[in-house]
Amino acid sequence: MKIIDIKEIPGYDGLKFVRIIPALIKDPLKKLTGIVESGGKIIPFRLGKYHLYLINDESLLRHILKKNYENYPRGESLEGIKPLLGNGLFTSNNEYWVSQQKKIGSAFRSKYIESFFPVIEEETKTFSHILDSVSNSNGEIELQDSVKEMMLRILIRTMFAKNLEFDTKRIIKELDFVLDYTSIKGAMVRRIFGFPLKLTGVAKREENKYNQALEYLNNFAYKIIDDSIAGKLETTGLLEILTEDIKTGAISRLQMRDEIMTFLFAGFDTVAEGIIWFWYLLSQNKEYLEEVRNEVEILGIPGTLESIQKYKKLTNGIKESLRLYPPAWAFYRIAENEDIADEFKIFKKAYLMISPYLMHRLSKYYNAPEKFYPERFDEESNPEFSRFDYIPFGQGPHICTGKRLASTEIALISALILSKYDFEYSAEIPPQITPGIIIKSKTPLLFKVKRVKGL
Ligand code: HEM
């Protein structure tokens, strides 16, 4: 086999890269989907000292994410977000990550997840009151904000404590600010417009806002830790495990803070987007929505983890929605040492991009990839465990810790809501997807809501 040095692969270099920038700014996912469909297994983007290698092949992903995963940490790709996440499960490596993963993983066992059902149902009921008032007034709802608030409340009450008091909107506001500020886009704007931003004082103001947001989140995390140690909280899931550890001295206060931040970062926004895009797709595919509804009518609302597997229409619909709109649309790896992956030589420090969104739209893996066609999963119960061309939750040892919880939340909440409400997309223009850390619509996702049952 002839080995190809990835440095030698022609790609979007210099001027060729500059030429695609306008299209990337206008509609990045559309442009990238086209590039990937007609490109090779690895597509380089090189501008000055910045080199990025986009990987579009399932065998290569198997190598990078599983076979030789230790050589490919997330590393510097998370540098900007380190002040928020510290050395938690998302950012750590090696032995520390192994021990944390083992410990924290137990908060995601079936018995724990099933014990979360009443909280999930309670919060869904509160959300349905909002839907009732929208439906009664014949108004509209912007789903992104409202579902996000519901999911943050569920995360905090299931993973931390049932009786914790917190300001949902403020936490979301501060977290969004930190994530925007530390995003690649934020860093690029600061680099390109550094001088005028400094001169006008905008840079300093933004930096202060960032520091204040981080301080607010830190205070929130440390209050949880102190109240939990003092026995003031009805701890659940993750916090129950971490509190035991801090009491025995197995972890420090700082480590506990890092894990709380990691779960705030990873555990609610992603699920909210997963739910929203599923409901959006069903609003565009009414026949399938009816099939999901009939299934829920026949089987009732799922009561156990095992029973959710019987809801084929519902679960396949969710898998297909996570294929078309994987909330974590891209993630990154950095080669620690030179390596041979299939026919490619990957140099030390190569910056690799892996995109579930782009992989899921490749015609070499999916027939009619743009089509919502849940039946494509009829034969497979757990494609996310075995396939490297279906990676909404990543793959290999660093696969999403909250995968089962997230899928369960989407299924349970959707069964409860879709059996009672109909959503009609009512914004004047189609969703304008923007790929930040997760995919979102930059225009409001407005829906009219109609009650379909009197339950
Ligand atoms: C639909 C919802 C979700 C999606 C699409 C999603 C997606 C992902 C992806 C793609 C990764 C791997 C990233 C990489 O390899 O660099 C990941 C990792 C992770 N996710 Fe999720 N996630 C979701 C929900 C959750 C939830 C609910 C939690 C926790 C409550 C969570 C916690 C984590 C953690 C801790 C990791 C790091 C795992 C490790 O490195 O060992 N995620 N997630």
Boltz pocket constraint, residues with backbone or C-beta under 6 A from the ligand:
constraints:
  - pocket:
      binder: B
      contacts: [[A, 74], [A, 89], [A, 90], [A, 101], [A, 159], [A, 262], [A, 263], [A, 266], [A, 267], [A, 268], [A, 270], [A, 271], [A, 274], [A, 326], [A, 327], [A, 328], [A, 331], [A, 332], [A, 391], [A, 392], [A, 393], [A, 394], [A, 395], [A, 397], [A, 398], [A, 399], [A, 400], [A, 401], [A, 402], [A, 403], [A, 405], [A, 406], [A, 407]]
      max_distance: 6.0
